Structure formats: C-alpha cells, structure tokens
Amino acid sequence: MVTLPEASNDTLVLVKAATHAVRKVWRDGYRYSKTGVVTTDLVPLASSQRALPGFGQLDPERGAALIAALDACNSRFGRGAVVPAAAGLSQKRDWSTKFEMRSPRYTTRLDELPVIAAA
C-alpha cells in the first residue's frame, strides 16, 4: 500500500506511487501476469486537506498545466500518443487499438446518426 502525502489527481504523481509499490513487491524469478490499482479514500480535490508548506507539498498548478498539455496532445494525435515514460513502454508495442474499425455509435451519439438525403 502506498499513501500519498496529500490528495492528487496528477497522473505523474499516481504513476510514481504505482511504480514505488511495484518495486516494493517485485521478486525476481516469479512470473507475473497481471496487476491492478485499487484506490481508497477518494475525495473531491477541491475539498481535500492540503499538506503543510515544506512537508511533501505538491505543486498542483504545475501538475495541472502539464496534464492539460498531455491531454491536449492525446486528444489531437490519438489516445496513447503521449504517455509518461514511467508507464513502462520501453519497447514498441506490437498491438494497437483500431478505433477506426469500431461499430457506429449512433445509438448513443446524435452526431453519428445516419442521415438520408432527399433526392
């Protein structure tokens, strides 16, 4: 279990915490197949208790700007175009999702509703 010094929605802080947890439990010689992350004590960030100045305080403004830039790149160039280096994707993936091959979402998205033009 990893406890953060204060509440955070910063991807980089969460990746760092997850990486720390994996290092604590990793044992060479074992085969690992899958892992997951369980979050507890979730609270709205605006109403969360902040750390005292000088005691593990995070910089939410800097983190928010960085994550906004990361999200903008992924929104423009596709999901996963920009990921934290600590995400562990050291080699090129041999798979990718094929979003262009998915079924139409016209049952849930009005902008994808088929339109028949009158002749």
N, CA, C and O atoms as a DFTB+ gen file, in Angstrom:
476 C
 N C O
     1  1       0.846      -1.167       0.000
     2  2       0.000       0.000       0.000
     3  2       0.893       1.232       0.000
     4  3       1.889       1.296       0.720
     5  1       0.524       2.196      -0.808
     6  2       1.242       3.464      -0.878
     7  2       0.278       4.565      -0.470
     8  3      -0.827       4.658      -1.004
     9  1       0.689       5.391       0.466
    10  2      -0.124       6.515       0.906
    11  2       0.498       7.796       0.377
    12  3       1.681       8.054       0.596
    13  1      -0.292       8.592      -0.313
    14  2       0.205       9.863      -0.833
    15  2       0.218      10.907       0.273
    16  3      -0.612      10.849       1.179
    17  1       1.145      11.861       0.217
    18  2       1.206      12.883       1.262
    19  2      -0.023      13.791       1.271
    20  3      -0.385      14.343       2.310
    21  1      -0.658      13.941       0.117
    22  2      -1.891      14.722       0.009
    23  2      -2.660      14.230      -1.213
    24  3      -2.109      13.548      -2.078
    25  1      -3.933      14.585      -1.268
    26  2      -4.778      14.150      -2.381
    27  2      -4.222      14.700      -3.693
    28  3      -3.721      15.824      -3.740
    29  1      -4.315      13.900      -4.757
    30  2      -3.799      14.322      -6.052
    31  2      -4.567      13.645      -7.175
    32  3      -4.982      12.492      -7.054
    33  1      -4.749      14.378      -8.271
    34  2      -5.285      13.780      -9.490
    35  2      -4.251      13.891     -10.612
    36  3      -4.588      13.738     -11.786
    37  1      -3.015      14.151     -10.256
    38  2      -1.911      14.300     -11.187
    39  2      -1.435      12.914     -11.631
    40  3      -1.015      12.102     -10.807
    41  1      -1.504      12.655     -12.916
    42  2      -1.114      11.359     -13.465
    43  2       0.322      10.996     -13.082
    44  3       0.605       9.847     -12.744
    45  1       1.219      11.969     -13.133
    46  2       2.620      11.675     -12.848
    47  2       2.832      11.286     -11.392
    48  3       3.657      10.421     -11.100
    49  1       2.103      11.909     -10.477
    50  2       2.197      11.545      -9.059
    51  2       1.673      10.126      -8.858
    52  3       2.265       9.343      -8.116
    53  1       0.566       9.794      -9.518
    54  2      -0.025       8.468      -9.373
    55  2       0.860       7.386      -9.997
    56  3       0.979       6.294      -9.443
    57  1       1.481       7.678     -11.142
    58  2       2.394       6.719     -11.769
    59  2       3.605       6.489     -10.872
    60  3       4.060       5.356     -10.719
    61  1       4.128       7.560     -10.279
    62  2       5.274       7.434      -9.378
    63  2       4.917       6.562      -8.169
    64  3       5.716       5.725      -7.749
    65  1       3.720       6.756      -7.614
    66  2       3.282       5.950      -6.467
    67  2       3.122       4.486      -6.872
    68  3       3.521       3.591      -6.126
    69  1       2.544       4.235      -8.040
    70  2       2.369       2.860      -8.509
    71  2       3.716       2.193      -8.762
    72  3       3.898       1.022      -8.431
    73  1       4.655       2.922      -9.342
    74  2       5.989       2.388      -9.591
    75  2       6.687       2.043      -8.273
    76  3       7.362       1.019      -8.163
    77  1       6.514       2.905      -7.288
    78  2       7.091       2.646      -5.956
    79  2       6.508       1.360      -5.364
    80  3       7.240       0.547      -4.800
    81  1       5.194       1.180      -5.494
    82  2       4.542      -0.017      -4.956
    83  2       5.043      -1.282      -5.645
    84  3       5.281      -2.297      -4.990
    85  1       5.202      -1.223      -6.958
    86  2       5.681      -2.394      -7.701
    87  2       7.099      -2.755      -7.267
    88  3       7.426      -3.932      -7.111
    89  1       7.924      -1.755      -7.077
    90  2       9.309      -2.033      -6.638
    91  2       9.336      -2.699      -5.267
    92  3      10.212      -3.517      -4.989
    93  1       8.381      -2.352      -4.415
    94  2       8.343      -2.947      -3.073
    95  2       7.955      -4.426      -3.110
    96  3       8.446      -5.202      -2.291
    97  1       7.093      -4.832      -4.032
    98  2       6.602      -6.207      -4.031
    99  2       7.276      -7.097      -5.075
   100  3       7.104      -8.315      -5.037
   101  1       8.030      -6.522      -5.997
   102  2       8.640      -7.298      -7.079
   103  2       9.685      -8.261      -6.535
   104  3      10.517      -7.895      -5.705
   105  1       9.626      -9.492      -7.016
   106  2      10.622     -10.510      -6.677
   107  2      11.078     -11.169      -7.974
   108  3      10.263     -11.670      -8.748
   109  1      12.380     -11.161      -8.199
   110  2      12.925     -11.817      -9.389
   111  2      12.650     -13.319      -9.321
   112  3      12.620     -13.913      -8.243
   113  1      12.453     -13.912     -10.489
   114  2      12.244     -15.351     -10.554
   115  2      10.780     -15.757     -10.570
   116  3      10.472     -16.923     -10.816
   117  1       9.873     -14.828     -10.315
   118  2       8.439     -15.126     -10.358
   119  2       7.856     -14.613     -11.665
   120  3       8.309     -13.610     -12.216
   121  1       6.847     -15.319     -12.150
   122  2       6.147     -14.878     -13.358
   123  2       4.904     -14.110     -12.929
   124  3       4.052     -14.640     -12.216
   125  1       4.808     -12.867     -13.364
   126  2       3.650     -12.031     -13.068
   127  2       2.814     -11.913     -14.331
   128  3       3.354     -11.711     -15.419
   129  1       1.510     -12.038     -14.194
   130  2       0.676     -11.975     -15.384
   131  2      -0.161     -10.709     -15.468
   132  3      -0.415     -10.219     -16.568
   133  1      -0.591     -10.171     -14.348
   134  2      -1.465      -9.012     -14.396
   135  2      -1.440      -8.314     -13.044
   136  3      -1.170      -8.925     -12.010
   137  1      -1.722      -7.041     -13.080
   138  2      -1.786      -6.296     -11.836
   139  2      -2.893      -5.261     -11.942
   140  3      -3.444      -5.041     -13.021
   141  1      -3.207      -4.649     -10.860
   142  2      -4.229      -3.619     -10.853
   143  2      -3.936      -2.599      -9.775
   144  3      -3.068      -2.802      -8.926
   145  1      -4.659      -1.518      -9.818
   146  2      -4.516      -0.464      -8.820
   147  2      -5.865      -0.258      -8.174
   148  3      -6.873      -0.098      -8.862
   149  1      -5.889      -0.261      -6.859
   150  2      -7.110       0.000      -6.103
   151  2      -6.920       1.317      -5.376
   152  3      -5.932       1.512      -4.667
   153  1      -7.865       2.212      -5.556
   154  2      -7.774       3.495      -4.869
   155  2      -8.785       3.527      -3.734
   156  3      -9.900       3.019      -3.860
   157  1      -8.378       4.131      -2.627
   158  2      -9.251       4.234      -1.465
   159  2      -9.261       5.671      -0.979
   160  3      -8.423       6.482      -1.373
   161  1     -10.210       5.970      -0.129
   162  2     -10.321       7.303       0.464
   163  2     -10.398       8.410      -0.588
   164  3      -9.753       9.449      -0.444
   165  1     -11.181       8.192      -1.640
   166  2     -11.321       9.193      -2.689
   167  2     -12.168      10.364      -2.192
   168  3     -13.218      10.168      -1.581
   169  1     -11.707      11.561      -2.457
   170  2     -12.423      12.782      -2.086
   171  2     -12.288      13.773      -3.238
   172  3     -11.334      13.698      -4.012
   173  1     -13.243      14.704      -3.354
   174  2     -13.074      15.755      -4.364
   175  2     -11.803      16.557      -4.061
   176  3     -11.549      16.917      -2.911
   177  1     -11.024      16.829      -5.084
   178  2      -9.744      17.503      -4.875
   179  2      -9.929      18.877      -4.233
   180  3      -9.115      19.289      -3.407
   181  1     -10.979      19.578      -4.603
   182  2     -11.204      20.924      -4.062
   183  2     -11.435      20.912      -2.554
   184  3     -11.088      21.876      -1.872
   185  1     -12.012      19.844      -2.028
   186  2     -12.290      19.794      -0.591
   187  2     -11.298      18.927       0.184
   188  3     -11.531      18.605       1.349
   189  1     -10.198      18.551      -0.460
   190  2      -9.217      17.701       0.216
   191  2      -8.296      18.540       1.095
   192  3      -8.093      19.730       0.854
   193  1      -7.751      17.899       2.110
   194  2      -6.827      18.570       3.007
   195  2      -5.469      18.666       2.328
   196  3      -4.963      17.670       1.811
   197  1      -4.884      19.836       2.324
   198  2      -3.588      20.056       1.690
   199  2      -2.475      19.848       2.708
   200  3      -2.697      19.979       3.912
   201  1      -1.292      19.527       2.230
   202  2      -0.133      19.326       3.109
   203  2       0.375      20.681       3.607
   204  3       0.177      21.708       2.958
   205  1       1.023      20.663       4.754
   206  2       1.625      21.883       5.275
   207  2       2.781      22.298       4.375
   208  3       3.477      21.440       3.834
   209  1       2.997      23.605       4.206
   210  2       4.118      24.062       3.369
   211  2       5.436      23.474       3.857
   212  3       5.743      23.501       5.049
   213  1       6.213      22.939       2.907
   214  2       7.517      22.378       3.236
   215  2       7.489      20.910       3.619
   216  3       8.548      20.314       3.820
   217  1       6.302      20.304       3.729
   218  2       6.189      18.896       4.131
   219  2       5.560      18.081       3.013
   220  3       4.381      17.737       3.091
   221  1       6.324      17.767       1.975
   222  2       5.825      16.931       0.894
   223  2       4.753      17.588       0.055
   224  3       3.934      16.906      -0.561
   225  1       4.755      18.919       0.028
   226  2       3.717      19.636      -0.705
   227  2       3.903      19.454      -2.207
   228  3       5.011      19.589      -2.727
   229  1       2.804      19.146      -2.899
   230  2       2.815      19.012      -4.351
   231  2       2.525      20.370      -4.971
   232  3       2.002      21.261      -4.301
   233  1       2.856      20.531      -6.233
   234  2       2.575      21.783      -6.937
   235  2       1.411      21.536      -7.900
   236  3       1.633      21.154      -9.048
   237  1       0.153      21.755      -7.435
   238  2      -0.995      21.416      -8.273
   239  2      -1.107      22.256      -9.538
   240  3      -1.618      21.772     -10.548
   241  1      -0.640      23.512      -9.508
   242  2      -0.723      24.357     -10.703
   243  2       0.188      23.834     -11.805
   244  3      -0.216      23.750     -12.965
   245  1       1.413      23.483     -11.442
   246  2       2.361      22.955     -12.427
   247  2       1.865      21.616     -12.974
   248  3       1.906      21.366     -14.179
   249  1       1.402      20.774     -12.071
   250  2       0.905      19.470     -12.489
   251  2      -0.305      19.580     -13.394
   252  3      -0.419      18.837     -14.369
   253  1      -1.217      20.502     -13.084
   254  2      -2.429      20.676     -13.900
   255  2      -2.084      21.145     -15.306
   256  3      -2.683      20.682     -16.276
   257  1      -1.123      22.061     -15.427
   258  2      -0.722      22.552     -16.743
   259  2      -0.068      21.445     -17.566
   260  3      -0.315      21.330     -18.766
   261  1       0.761      20.636     -16.923
   262  2       1.437      19.540     -17.622
   263  2       0.437      18.487     -18.089
   264  3       0.515      18.019     -19.225
   265  1      -0.499      18.112     -17.223
   266  2      -1.501      17.111     -17.587
   267  2      -2.437      17.648     -18.662
   268  3      -2.869      16.895     -19.534
   269  1      -2.759      18.949     -18.612
   270  2      -3.596      19.554     -19.662
   271  2      -2.885      19.476     -21.017
   272  3      -3.524      19.208     -22.034
   273  1      -1.567      19.707     -21.037
   274  2      -0.800      19.603     -22.279
   275  2      -0.758      18.157     -22.774
   276  3      -0.892      17.908     -23.972
   277  1      -0.576      17.211     -21.864
   278  2      -0.564      15.790     -22.218
   279  2      -1.925      15.389     -22.802
   280  3      -1.990      14.706     -23.824
   281  1      -3.007      15.817     -22.147
   282  2      -4.352      15.503     -22.636
   283  2      -4.619      16.137     -23.998
   284  3      -5.259      15.520     -24.850
   285  1      -4.137      17.358     -24.212
   286  2      -4.327      18.024     -25.499
   287  2      -3.618      17.270     -26.624
   288  3      -4.169      17.106     -27.712
   289  1      -2.395      16.813     -26.357
   290  2      -1.657      16.036     -27.369
   291  2      -2.379      14.729     -27.683
   292  3      -2.517      14.360     -28.849
   293  1      -2.841      14.028     -26.646
   294  2      -3.541      12.769     -26.868
   295  2      -4.868      12.983     -27.563
   296  3      -5.306      12.130     -28.334
   297  1      -5.502      14.085     -27.310
   298  2      -6.765      14.378     -27.968
   299  2      -6.538      14.698     -29.449
   300  3      -7.359      14.352     -30.298
   301  1      -5.422      15.357     -29.746
   302  2      -5.135      15.721     -31.137
   303  2      -4.566      14.553     -31.947
   304  3      -4.953      14.340     -33.096
   305  1      -3.639      13.796     -31.335
   306  2      -2.921      12.762     -32.079
   307  2      -3.377      11.339     -31.774
   308  3      -2.856      10.390     -32.360
   309  1      -4.337      11.174     -30.871
   310  2      -4.859       9.855     -30.553
   311  2      -4.423       9.375     -29.184
   312  3      -3.362       9.735     -28.675
   313  1      -5.274       8.558     -28.614
   314  2      -5.029       8.034     -27.278
   315  2      -3.706       7.279     -27.215
   316  3      -3.424       6.432     -28.063
   317  1      -2.901       7.593     -26.204
   318  2      -1.627       6.917     -26.032
   319  2      -0.491       7.503     -26.846
   320  3       0.616       6.966     -26.823
   321  1      -0.737       8.609     -27.577
   322  2       0.332       9.222     -28.356
   323  2       1.431       9.748     -27.430
   324  3       2.617       9.659     -27.747
   325  1       1.023      10.292     -26.291
   326  2       1.972      10.788     -25.300
   327  2       1.636      10.122     -23.976
   328  3       0.517      10.249     -23.478
   329  1       2.602       9.412     -23.406
   330  2       2.415       8.738     -22.118
   331  2       3.615       9.034     -21.232
   332  3       4.697       9.330     -21.739
   333  1       3.445       8.959     -19.927
   334  2       4.614       9.124     -19.053
   335  2       5.641       8.037     -19.332
   336  3       5.276       6.881     -19.545
   337  1       6.910       8.391     -19.333
   338  2       7.965       7.413     -19.603
   339  2       7.943       6.294     -18.572
   340  3       8.323       5.164     -18.881
   341  1       7.510       6.585     -17.369
   342  2       7.462       5.575     -16.312
   343  2       6.352       4.563     -16.520
   344  3       6.216       3.626     -15.733
   345  1       5.553       4.735     -17.568
   346  2       4.472       3.786     -17.830
   347  2       5.011       2.434     -18.279
   348  3       4.252       1.469     -18.369
   349  1       6.299       2.349     -18.561
   350  2       6.922       1.063     -18.846
   351  2       6.837       0.615     -20.285
   352  3       6.996      -0.574     -20.562
   353  1       6.595       1.509     -21.198
   354  2       6.512       1.133     -22.605
   355  2       7.874       1.343     -23.259
   356  3       8.023       2.185     -24.144
   357  1       8.854       0.578     -22.822
   358  2      10.212       0.778     -23.312
   359  2      10.392       0.266     -24.736
   360  3      11.180       0.824     -25.499
   361  1       9.681      -0.771     -25.094
   362  2       9.786      -1.250     -26.462
   363  2       8.501      -0.919     -27.211
   364  3       7.451      -0.695     -26.607
   365  1       8.601      -0.894     -28.507
   366  2       7.436      -0.565     -29.312
   367  2       6.395      -1.665     -29.169
   368  3       6.705      -2.854     -29.245
   369  1       5.146      -1.236     -28.960
   370  2       4.055      -2.202     -28.830
   371  2       3.789      -2.869     -30.173
   372  3       3.863      -2.220     -31.216
   373  1       3.480      -4.157     -30.151
   374  2       3.159      -4.855     -31.384
   375  2       1.649      -4.923     -31.603
   376  3       1.179      -5.642     -32.486
   377  1       0.896      -4.180     -30.806
   378  2      -0.552      -4.151     -30.933
   379  2      -1.005      -2.706     -30.829
   380  3      -0.289      -1.851     -30.307
   381  1      -2.168      -2.453     -31.316
   382  2      -2.788      -1.138     -31.124
   383  2      -4.287      -1.299     -31.331
   384  3      -4.746      -2.172     -32.066
   385  1      -5.021      -0.443     -30.671
   386  2      -6.466      -0.494     -30.842
   387  2      -6.820       0.102     -32.193
   388  3      -6.156       1.023     -32.668
   389  1      -7.841      -0.412     -32.791
   390  2      -8.275       0.043     -34.111
   391  2      -9.599       0.788     -33.967
   392  3     -10.665       0.246     -34.261
   393  1      -9.517       2.037     -33.513
   394  2     -10.726       2.813     -33.300
   395  2     -11.496       3.047     -34.595
   396  3     -12.720       3.181     -34.580
   397  1     -10.783       3.097     -35.702
   398  2     -11.479       3.312     -36.973
   399  2     -12.302       2.086     -37.393
   400  3     -13.134       2.190     -38.294
   401  1     -12.086       0.937     -36.760
   402  2     -12.815      -0.284     -37.104
   403  2     -14.031      -0.523     -36.197
   404  3     -14.748      -1.506     -36.385
   405  1     -14.270       0.345     -35.231
   406  2     -15.381       0.125     -34.306
   407  2     -16.723       0.370     -34.988
   408  3     -16.803       1.041     -36.017
   409  1     -17.754      -0.177     -34.403
   410  2     -19.109      -0.004     -34.920
   411  2     -19.565       1.428     -34.696
   412  3     -19.084       2.096     -33.781
   413  1     -20.498       1.910     -35.530
   414  2     -21.023       3.264     -35.323
   415  2     -21.700       3.378     -33.955
   416  3     -22.279       2.415     -33.452
   417  1     -21.617       4.561     -33.370
   418  2     -22.202       4.780     -32.054
   419  2     -23.497       5.580     -32.153
   420  3     -23.824       6.334     -31.237
   421  1     -24.238       5.429     -33.247
   422  2     -25.411       6.272     -33.453
   423  2     -26.529       6.022     -32.450
   424  3     -27.478       6.803     -32.382
   425  1     -26.435       4.957     -31.675
   426  2     -27.459       4.752     -30.648
   427  2     -27.203       5.615     -29.422
   428  3     -28.101       5.811     -28.603
   429  1     -25.991       6.130     -29.289
   430  2     -25.660       6.962     -28.130
   431  2     -25.116       8.332     -28.509
   432  3     -24.973       9.187     -27.635
   433  1     -24.807       8.573     -29.789
   434  2     -24.255       9.856     -30.226
   435  2     -25.072      10.395     -31.385
   436  3     -25.071       9.826     -32.476
   437  1     -25.765      11.486     -31.143
   438  2     -26.615      12.056     -32.190
   439  2     -25.809      12.522     -33.391
   440  3     -26.308      12.472     -34.515
   441  1     -24.571      12.974     -33.186
   442  2     -23.759      13.445     -34.311
   443  2     -23.334      12.314     -35.234
   444  3     -22.835      12.579     -36.327
   445  1     -23.518      11.045     -34.824
   446  2     -23.204       9.908     -35.679
   447  2     -24.456       9.227     -36.228
   448  3     -24.383       8.136     -36.793
   449  1     -25.587       9.873     -36.058
   450  2     -26.842       9.322     -36.564
   451  2     -26.828       9.375     -38.097
   452  3     -26.534      10.427     -38.664
   453  1     -27.140       8.263     -38.783
   454  2     -27.142       8.266     -40.241
   455  2     -28.194       9.248     -40.774
   456  3     -29.297       9.344     -40.235
   457  1     -27.844       9.961     -41.818
   458  2     -28.752      10.924     -42.427
   459  2     -28.992      10.506     -43.872
   460  3     -28.050      10.213     -44.608
   461  1     -30.258      10.480     -44.268
   462  2     -30.619      10.133     -45.646
   463  2     -31.001      11.414     -46.359
   464  3     -31.918      12.123     -45.945
   465  1     -30.292      11.698     -47.427
   466  2     -30.538      12.940     -48.172
   467  2     -31.689      12.711     -49.150
   468  3     -31.738      11.691     -49.837
   469  1     -32.617      13.673     -49.204
   470  2     -33.743      13.582     -50.139
   471  2     -33.258      13.969     -51.520
   472  3     -32.512      14.935     -51.683
   473  1     -33.690      13.205     -52.515
   474  2     -33.234      13.456     -53.894
   475  2     -34.024      14.532     -54.571
   476  3     -33.760      14.855     -55.729
